[in-house]
Amino acid sequence: MALDDDDSECPAEVQSDSTSTSNAVVFTQANVATWVLIALSGVFLAARLWCRHRFSKLWWDDALLVVSWVCRAFNVLRSWTLTGLNRLS
């Protein structure tokens, strides 16, 4: 039995292995991109809060930004934990 480039000739174990490796790479890339964006937005939020505190007053919109950033970071952490635990098993 000769194996061509066609995946249909490939044994099921090999197909499953390559698919899980591909999914792991995509998961890792998405995870890194998400955490980099969360970190960058946190840096900009901290800079905004420092400038507002130093040069003017903090207001309700600053509190809303902090609450939304914390909710987003928590949501990313929860999503990462749930999908990460599924990937390990």
Backbone atoms as SQL, in Angstrom:
CREATE TABLE atoms (id INTEGER PRIMARY KEY, chain TEXT, resi INTEGER, resn TEXT, atom TEXT, x REAL, y REAL, z REAL);
INSERT INTO atoms VALUES
  (1, 'A', 1, 'MET', 'N', 0.848, -1.179, 0.000),
  (2, 'A', 1, 'MET', 'CA', 0.000, 0.000, 0.000),
  (3, 'A', 1, 'MET', 'C', 0.893, 1.241, 0.000),
  (4, 'A', 2, 'ALA', 'N', 0.892, 1.993, -1.059),
  (5, 'A', 2, 'ALA', 'CA', 1.726, 3.184, -1.184),
  (6, 'A', 2, 'ALA', 'C', 0.962, 4.392, -0.663),
  (7, 'A', 3, 'LEU', 'N', 1.671, 5.239, 0.066),
  (8, 'A', 3, 'LEU', 'CA', 1.053, 6.453, 0.620),
  (9, 'A', 3, 'LEU', 'C', 1.332, 7.626, -0.309),
  (10, 'A', 4, 'ASP', 'N', 0.285, 8.278, -0.756),
  (11, 'A', 4, 'ASP', 'CA', 0.413, 9.481, -1.577),
  (12, 'A', 4, 'ASP', 'C', 0.277, 10.699, -0.688),
  (13, 'A', 5, 'ASP', 'N', 0.204, 11.864, -1.299),
  (14, 'A', 5, 'ASP', 'CA', -0.011, 13.098, -0.550),
  (15, 'A', 5, 'ASP', 'C', -1.429, 13.208, -0.038),
  (16, 'A', 6, 'ASP', 'N', -2.302, 12.347, -0.499),
  (17, 'A', 6, 'ASP', 'CA', -3.696, 12.354, -0.090),
  (18, 'A', 6, 'ASP', 'C', -3.809, 11.832, 1.344),
  (19, 'A', 7, 'ASP', 'N', -4.507, 12.572, 2.231),
  (20, 'A', 7, 'ASP', 'CA', -4.658, 12.173, 3.634),
  (21, 'A', 7, 'ASP', 'C', -5.572, 10.974, 3.814),
  (22, 'A', 8, 'SER', 'N', -6.383, 10.641, 2.809),
  (23, 'A', 8, 'SER', 'CA', -7.310, 9.529, 2.952),
  (24, 'A', 8, 'SER', 'C', -6.570, 8.204, 3.036),
  (25, 'A', 9, 'GLU', 'N', -5.356, 8.141, 2.517),
  (26, 'A', 9, 'GLU', 'CA', -4.552, 6.930, 2.582),
  (27, 'A', 9, 'GLU', 'C', -3.795, 6.816, 3.896),
  (28, 'A', 10, 'CYS', 'N', -3.745, 7.878, 4.640),
  (29, 'A', 10, 'CYS', 'CA', -2.983, 7.919, 5.879),
  (30, 'A', 10, 'CYS', 'C', -3.755, 7.217, 6.989),
  (31, 'A', 11, 'PRO', 'N', -3.060, 6.448, 7.840),
  (32, 'A', 11, 'PRO', 'CA', -3.753, 5.799, 8.960),
  (33, 'A', 11, 'PRO', 'C', -4.411, 6.818, 9.877),
  (34, 'A', 12, 'ALA', 'N', -5.463, 6.400, 10.553),
  (35, 'A', 12, 'ALA', 'CA', -6.243, 7.305, 11.411),
  (36, 'A', 12, 'ALA', 'C', -5.398, 7.884, 12.536),
  (37, 'A', 13, 'GLU', 'N', -4.453, 7.105, 13.070),
  (38, 'A', 13, 'GLU', 'CA', -3.626, 7.594, 14.180),
  (39, 'A', 13, 'GLU', 'C', -2.763, 8.774, 13.735),
  (40, 'A', 14, 'VAL', 'N', -2.235, 8.699, 12.529),
  (41, 'A', 14, 'VAL', 'CA', -1.391, 9.773, 12.020),
  (42, 'A', 14, 'VAL', 'C', -2.217, 11.014, 11.738),
  (43, 'A', 15, 'GLN', 'N', -3.408, 10.846, 11.161),
  (44, 'A', 15, 'GLN', 'CA', -4.283, 11.993, 10.902),
  (45, 'A', 15, 'GLN', 'C', -4.651, 12.675, 12.202),
  (46, 'A', 16, 'SER', 'N', -4.994, 11.929, 13.210),
  (47, 'A', 16, 'SER', 'CA', -5.377, 12.493, 14.494),
  (48, 'A', 16, 'SER', 'C', -4.222, 13.233, 15.124),
  (49, 'A', 17, 'ASP', 'N', -3.014, 12.666, 15.025),
  (50, 'A', 17, 'ASP', 'CA', -1.832, 13.292, 15.595),
  (51, 'A', 17, 'ASP', 'C', -1.524, 14.624, 14.929),
  (52, 'A', 18, 'SER', 'N', -1.562, 14.676, 13.600),
  (53, 'A', 18, 'SER', 'CA', -1.237, 15.909, 12.900),
  (54, 'A', 18, 'SER', 'C', -2.312, 16.969, 13.126),
  (55, 'A', 19, 'THR', 'N', -3.553, 16.561, 13.253),
  (56, 'A', 19, 'THR', 'CA', -4.630, 17.512, 13.512),
  (57, 'A', 19, 'THR', 'C', -4.492, 18.109, 14.900),
  (58, 'A', 20, 'SER', 'N', -4.187, 17.297, 15.899),
  (59, 'A', 20, 'SER', 'CA', -4.053, 17.805, 17.259),
  (60, 'A', 20, 'SER', 'C', -2.839, 18.718, 17.374),
  (61, 'A', 21, 'THR', 'N', -1.759, 18.409, 16.652),
  (62, 'A', 21, 'THR', 'CA', -0.592, 19.283, 16.659),
  (63, 'A', 21, 'THR', 'C', -0.925, 20.612, 16.009),
  (64, 'A', 22, 'SER', 'N', -1.641, 20.573, 14.896),
  (65, 'A', 22, 'SER', 'CA', -2.046, 21.798, 14.213),
  (66, 'A', 22, 'SER', 'C', -2.964, 22.637, 15.100),
  (67, 'A', 23, 'ASN', 'N', -3.904, 22.001, 15.770),
  (68, 'A', 23, 'ASN', 'CA', -4.804, 22.721, 16.674),
  (69, 'A', 23, 'ASN', 'C', -4.045, 23.321, 17.843),
  (70, 'A', 24, 'ALA', 'N', -3.040, 22.608, 18.344),
  (71, 'A', 24, 'ALA', 'CA', -2.249, 23.119, 19.465),
  (72, 'A', 24, 'ALA', 'C', -1.470, 24.362, 19.048),
  (73, 'A', 25, 'VAL', 'N', -0.951, 24.370, 17.839),
  (74, 'A', 25, 'VAL', 'CA', -0.205, 25.538, 17.352),
  (75, 'A', 25, 'VAL', 'C', -1.130, 26.730, 17.209),
  (76, 'A', 26, 'VAL', 'N', -2.301, 26.524, 16.629),
  (77, 'A', 26, 'VAL', 'CA', -3.276, 27.610, 16.466),
  (78, 'A', 26, 'VAL', 'C', -3.721, 28.115, 17.833),
  (79, 'A', 27, 'PHE', 'N', -3.968, 27.203, 18.771),
  (80, 'A', 27, 'PHE', 'CA', -4.367, 27.595, 20.123),
  (81, 'A', 27, 'PHE', 'C', -3.275, 28.425, 20.779),
  (82, 'A', 28, 'THR', 'N', -2.015, 28.026, 20.642),
  (83, 'A', 28, 'THR', 'CA', -0.905, 28.754, 21.249),
  (84, 'A', 28, 'THR', 'C', -0.765, 30.136, 20.632),
  (85, 'A', 29, 'GLN', 'N', -0.870, 30.237, 19.311),
  (86, 'A', 29, 'GLN', 'CA', -0.755, 31.533, 18.655),
  (87, 'A', 29, 'GLN', 'C', -1.881, 32.475, 19.070),
  (88, 'A', 30, 'ALA', 'N', -3.087, 31.960, 19.140),
  (89, 'A', 30, 'ALA', 'CA', -4.226, 32.786, 19.563),
  (90, 'A', 30, 'ALA', 'C', -4.060, 33.205, 21.016),
  (91, 'A', 31, 'ASN', 'N', -3.561, 32.302, 21.832),
  (92, 'A', 31, 'ASN', 'CA', -3.358, 32.604, 23.247),
  (93, 'A', 31, 'ASN', 'C', -2.311, 33.708, 23.420),
  (94, 'A', 32, 'VAL', 'N', -1.206, 33.606, 22.711),
  (95, 'A', 32, 'VAL', 'CA', -0.160, 34.625, 22.798),
  (96, 'A', 32, 'VAL', 'C', -0.683, 35.972, 22.307),
  (97, 'A', 33, 'ALA', 'N', -1.373, 35.985, 21.191),
  (98, 'A', 33, 'ALA', 'CA', -1.903, 37.238, 20.648),
  (99, 'A', 33, 'ALA', 'C', -2.892, 37.889, 21.615),
  (100, 'A', 34, 'THR', 'N', -3.743, 37.084, 22.219),
  (101, 'A', 34, 'THR', 'CA', -4.734, 37.619, 23.158),
  (102, 'A', 34, 'THR', 'C', -4.060, 38.235, 24.373),
  (103, 'A', 35, 'TRP', 'N', -3.084, 37.540, 24.938),
  (104, 'A', 35, 'TRP', 'CA', -2.423, 38.070, 26.130),
  (105, 'A', 35, 'TRP', 'C', -1.567, 39.294, 25.824),
  (106, 'A', 36, 'VAL', 'N', -0.977, 39.345, 24.645),
  (107, 'A', 36, 'VAL', 'CA', -0.217, 40.541, 24.258),
  (108, 'A', 36, 'VAL', 'C', -1.162, 41.738, 24.153),
  (109, 'A', 37, 'LEU', 'N', -2.325, 41.549, 23.537),
  (110, 'A', 37, 'LEU', 'CA', -3.283, 42.647, 23.411),
  (111, 'A', 37, 'LEU', 'C', -3.844, 43.075, 24.769),
  (112, 'A', 38, 'ILE', 'N', -4.097, 42.114, 25.657),
  (113, 'A', 38, 'ILE', 'CA', -4.563, 42.464, 27.004),
  (114, 'A', 38, 'ILE', 'C', -3.491, 43.274, 27.737),
  (115, 'A', 39, 'ALA', 'N', -2.227, 42.858, 27.613),
  (116, 'A', 39, 'ALA', 'CA', -1.136, 43.577, 28.272),
  (117, 'A', 39, 'ALA', 'C', -0.977, 44.995, 27.716),
  (118, 'A', 40, 'LEU', 'N', -1.026, 45.123, 26.391),
  (119, 'A', 40, 'LEU', 'CA', -0.902, 46.453, 25.789),
  (120, 'A', 40, 'LEU', 'C', -2.048, 47.373, 26.196),
  (121, 'A', 41, 'SER', 'N', -3.249, 46.838, 26.202),
  (122, 'A', 41, 'SER', 'CA', -4.377, 47.675, 26.613),
  (123, 'A', 41, 'SER', 'C', -4.258, 48.044, 28.095),
  (124, 'A', 42, 'GLY', 'N', -3.708, 47.152, 28.902),
  (125, 'A', 42, 'GLY', 'CA', -3.477, 47.472, 30.316),
  (126, 'A', 42, 'GLY', 'C', -2.449, 48.576, 30.495),
  (127, 'A', 43, 'VAL', 'N', -1.407, 48.552, 29.668),
  (128, 'A', 43, 'VAL', 'CA', -0.386, 49.613, 29.734),
  (129, 'A', 43, 'VAL', 'C', -1.000, 50.957, 29.350),
  (130, 'A', 44, 'PHE', 'N', -1.771, 50.985, 28.281),
  (131, 'A', 44, 'PHE', 'CA', -2.413, 52.239, 27.879),
  (132, 'A', 44, 'PHE', 'C', -3.439, 52.709, 28.909),
  (133, 'A', 45, 'LEU', 'N', -4.150, 51.788, 29.517),
  (134, 'A', 45, 'LEU', 'CA', -5.108, 52.158, 30.556),
  (135, 'A', 45, 'LEU', 'C', -4.387, 52.733, 31.773),
  (136, 'A', 46, 'ALA', 'N', -3.284, 52.095, 32.162),
  (137, 'A', 46, 'ALA', 'CA', -2.502, 52.611, 33.300),
  (138, 'A', 46, 'ALA', 'C', -1.940, 54.004, 32.997),
  (139, 'A', 47, 'ALA', 'N', -1.467, 54.214, 31.771),
  (140, 'A', 47, 'ALA', 'CA', -0.953, 55.534, 31.392),
  (141, 'A', 47, 'ALA', 'C', -2.063, 56.578, 31.428),
  (142, 'A', 48, 'ARG', 'N', -3.232, 56.212, 30.956),
  (143, 'A', 48, 'ARG', 'CA', -4.362, 57.142, 30.982),
  (144, 'A', 48, 'ARG', 'C', -4.730, 57.503, 32.421),
  (145, 'A', 49, 'LEU', 'N', -4.809, 56.485, 33.263),
  (146, 'A', 49, 'LEU', 'CA', -5.174, 56.737, 34.658),
  (147, 'A', 49, 'LEU', 'C', -4.126, 57.591, 35.365),
  (148, 'A', 50, 'TRP', 'N', -2.854, 57.345, 35.082),
  (149, 'A', 50, 'TRP', 'CA', -1.802, 58.144, 35.698),
  (150, 'A', 50, 'TRP', 'C', -1.893, 59.597, 35.240),
  (151, 'A', 51, 'CYS', 'N', -2.087, 59.801, 33.924),
  (152, 'A', 51, 'CYS', 'CA', -2.206, 61.172, 33.401),
  (153, 'A', 51, 'CYS', 'C', -3.433, 61.878, 33.965),
  (154, 'A', 52, 'ARG', 'N', -4.539, 61.161, 34.024),
  (155, 'A', 52, 'ARG', 'CA', -5.759, 61.772, 34.548),
  (156, 'A', 52, 'ARG', 'C', -5.601, 62.109, 36.022),
  (157, 'A', 53, 'HIS', 'N', -4.956, 61.236, 36.779),
  (158, 'A', 53, 'HIS', 'CA', -4.756, 61.490, 38.208),
  (159, 'A', 53, 'HIS', 'C', -3.772, 62.642, 38.427),
  (160, 'A', 54, 'ARG', 'N', -2.746, 62.712, 37.613),
  (161, 'A', 54, 'ARG', 'CA', -1.694, 63.717, 37.771),
  (162, 'A', 54, 'ARG', 'C', -2.134, 65.095, 37.285),
  (163, 'A', 55, 'PHE', 'N', -2.852, 65.157, 36.162),
  (164, 'A', 55, 'PHE', 'CA', -3.133, 66.445, 35.538),
  (165, 'A', 55, 'PHE', 'C', -4.590, 66.899, 35.640),
  (166, 'A', 56, 'SER', 'N', -5.489, 66.011, 35.982),
  (167, 'A', 56, 'SER', 'CA', -6.885, 66.397, 36.163),
  (168, 'A', 56, 'SER', 'C', -7.532, 65.402, 37.120),
  (169, 'A', 57, 'LYS', 'N', -8.847, 65.363, 37.136),
  (170, 'A', 57, 'LYS', 'CA', -9.555, 64.461, 38.049),
  (171, 'A', 57, 'LYS', 'C', -9.958, 63.178, 37.340),
  (172, 'A', 58, 'LEU', 'N', -9.989, 62.107, 38.127),
  (173, 'A', 58, 'LEU', 'CA', -10.574, 60.869, 37.626),
  (174, 'A', 58, 'LEU', 'C', -12.085, 61.045, 37.625),
  (175, 'A', 59, 'TRP', 'N', -12.750, 60.451, 36.667),
  (176, 'A', 59, 'TRP', 'CA', -14.181, 60.628, 36.541),
  (177, 'A', 59, 'TRP', 'C', -14.834, 59.278, 36.313),
  (178, 'A', 60, 'TRP', 'N', -16.142, 59.253, 36.107),
  (179, 'A', 60, 'TRP', 'CA', -16.871, 57.992, 35.994),
  (180, 'A', 60, 'TRP', 'C', -16.444, 57.184, 34.779),
  (181, 'A', 61, 'ASP', 'N', -16.009, 57.863, 33.708),
  (182, 'A', 61, 'ASP', 'CA', -15.581, 57.127, 32.517),
  (183, 'A', 61, 'ASP', 'C', -14.302, 56.331, 32.774),
  (184, 'A', 62, 'ASP', 'N', -13.448, 56.828, 33.654),
  (185, 'A', 62, 'ASP', 'CA', -12.242, 56.083, 34.019),
  (186, 'A', 62, 'ASP', 'C', -12.600, 54.818, 34.797),
  (187, 'A', 63, 'ALA', 'N', -13.561, 54.947, 35.687),
  (188, 'A', 63, 'ALA', 'CA', -14.010, 53.772, 36.440),
  (189, 'A', 63, 'ALA', 'C', -14.638, 52.740, 35.504),
  (190, 'A', 64, 'LEU', 'N', -15.393, 53.228, 34.530),
  (191, 'A', 64, 'LEU', 'CA', -16.012, 52.318, 33.557),
  (192, 'A', 64, 'LEU', 'C', -14.944, 51.587, 32.735),
  (193, 'A', 65, 'LEU', 'N', -13.893, 52.289, 32.339),
  (194, 'A', 65, 'LEU', 'CA', -12.801, 51.650, 31.596),
  (195, 'A', 65, 'LEU', 'C', -12.092, 50.587, 32.429),
  (196, 'A', 66, 'VAL', 'N', -11.863, 50.876, 33.699),
  (197, 'A', 66, 'VAL', 'CA', -11.202, 49.902, 34.577),
  (198, 'A', 66, 'VAL', 'C', -12.079, 48.666, 34.752),
  (199, 'A', 67, 'VAL', 'N', -13.359, 48.875, 34.995),
  (200, 'A', 67, 'VAL', 'CA', -14.278, 47.741, 35.171),
  (201, 'A', 67, 'VAL', 'C', -14.344, 46.911, 33.895),
  (202, 'A', 68, 'SER', 'N', -14.430, 47.548, 32.752),
  (203, 'A', 68, 'SER', 'CA', -14.509, 46.793, 31.499),
  (204, 'A', 68, 'SER', 'C', -13.205, 46.058, 31.213),
  (205, 'A', 69, 'TRP', 'N', -12.058, 46.667, 31.527),
  (206, 'A', 69, 'TRP', 'CA', -10.782, 45.990, 31.311),
  (207, 'A', 69, 'TRP', 'C', -10.651, 44.770, 32.222),
  (208, 'A', 70, 'VAL', 'N', -11.046, 44.913, 33.477),
  (209, 'A', 70, 'VAL', 'CA', -10.982, 43.786, 34.416),
  (210, 'A', 70, 'VAL', 'C', -11.918, 42.665, 33.959),
  (211, 'A', 71, 'CYS', 'N', -13.122, 43.007, 33.509),
  (212, 'A', 71, 'CYS', 'CA', -14.058, 41.991, 33.010),
  (213, 'A', 71, 'CYS', 'C', -13.487, 41.281, 31.785),
  (214, 'A', 72, 'ARG', 'N', -12.889, 42.030, 30.885),
  (215, 'A', 72, 'ARG', 'CA', -12.310, 41.417, 29.677),
  (216, 'A', 72, 'ARG', 'C', -11.139, 40.507, 30.036),
  (217, 'A', 73, 'ALA', 'N', -10.271, 40.962, 30.940),
  (218, 'A', 73, 'ALA', 'CA', -9.135, 40.141, 31.354),
  (219, 'A', 73, 'ALA', 'C', -9.618, 38.867, 32.050),
  (220, 'A', 74, 'PHE', 'N', -10.639, 38.989, 32.882),
  (221, 'A', 74, 'PHE', 'CA', -11.195, 37.812, 33.543),
  (222, 'A', 74, 'PHE', 'C', -11.803, 36.849, 32.526),
  (223, 'A', 75, 'ASN', 'N', -12.510, 37.385, 31.535),
  (224, 'A', 75, 'ASN', 'CA', -13.117, 36.557, 30.502),
  (225, 'A', 75, 'ASN', 'C', -12.055, 35.809, 29.689),
  (226, 'A', 76, 'VAL', 'N', -10.963, 36.485, 29.350),
  (227, 'A', 76, 'VAL', 'CA', -9.873, 35.843, 28.617),
  (228, 'A', 76, 'VAL', 'C', -9.226, 34.764, 29.477),
  (229, 'A', 77, 'LEU', 'N', -9.002, 35.055, 30.741),
  (230, 'A', 77, 'LEU', 'CA', -8.408, 34.068, 31.650),
  (231, 'A', 77, 'LEU', 'C', -9.309, 32.852, 31.799),
  (232, 'A', 78, 'ARG', 'N', -10.593, 33.076, 31.956),
  (233, 'A', 78, 'ARG', 'CA', -11.543, 31.967, 32.102),
  (234, 'A', 78, 'ARG', 'C', -11.598, 31.130, 30.825),
  (235, 'A', 79, 'SER', 'N', -11.642, 31.786, 29.687),
  (236, 'A', 79, 'SER', 'CA', -11.677, 31.084, 28.412),
  (237, 'A', 79, 'SER', 'C', -10.387, 30.293, 28.200),
  (238, 'A', 80, 'TRP', 'N', -9.263, 30.903, 28.510),
  (239, 'A', 80, 'TRP', 'CA', -7.970, 30.246, 28.359),
  (240, 'A', 80, 'TRP', 'C', -7.877, 29.030, 29.272),
  (241, 'A', 81, 'THR', 'N', -8.349, 29.163, 30.499),
  (242, 'A', 81, 'THR', 'CA', -8.301, 28.058, 31.452),
  (243, 'A', 81, 'THR', 'C', -9.191, 26.910, 30.998),
  (244, 'A', 82, 'LEU', 'N', -10.402, 27.209, 30.564),
  (245, 'A', 82, 'LEU', 'CA', -11.312, 26.153, 30.145),
  (246, 'A', 82, 'LEU', 'C', -10.834, 25.436, 28.905),
  (247, 'A', 83, 'THR', 'N', -10.393, 26.169, 27.894),
  (248, 'A', 83, 'THR', 'CA', -9.914, 25.518, 26.673),
  (249, 'A', 83, 'THR', 'C', -8.558, 24.886, 26.888),
  (250, 'A', 84, 'GLY', 'N', -7.741, 25.478, 27.728),
  (251, 'A', 84, 'GLY', 'CA', -6.433, 24.904, 28.019),
  (252, 'A', 84, 'GLY', 'C', -6.545, 23.569, 28.736),
  (253, 'A', 85, 'LEU', 'N', -7.480, 23.466, 29.661),
  (254, 'A', 85, 'LEU', 'CA', -7.665, 22.204, 30.375),
  (255, 'A', 85, 'LEU', 'C', -8.211, 21.143, 29.434),
  (256, 'A', 86, 'ASN', 'N', -9.054, 21.528, 28.483),
  (257, 'A', 86, 'ASN', 'CA', -9.545, 20.572, 27.503),
  (258, 'A', 86, 'ASN', 'C', -8.443, 20.097, 26.582),
  (259, 'A', 87, 'ARG', 'N', -7.485, 20.951, 26.265),
  (260, 'A', 87, 'ARG', 'CA', -6.389, 20.574, 25.373),
  (261, 'A', 87, 'ARG', 'C', -5.428, 19.593, 26.041),
  (262, 'A', 88, 'LEU', 'N', -5.289, 19.691, 27.366),
  (263, 'A', 88, 'LEU', 'CA', -4.345, 18.830, 28.064),
  (264, 'A', 88, 'LEU', 'C', -4.848, 17.407, 28.201),
  (265, 'A', 89, 'SER', 'N', -6.149, 17.220, 28.213),
  (266, 'A', 89, 'SER', 'CA', -6.675, 15.876, 28.417),
  (267, 'A', 89, 'SER', 'C', -6.775, 15.097, 27.129);
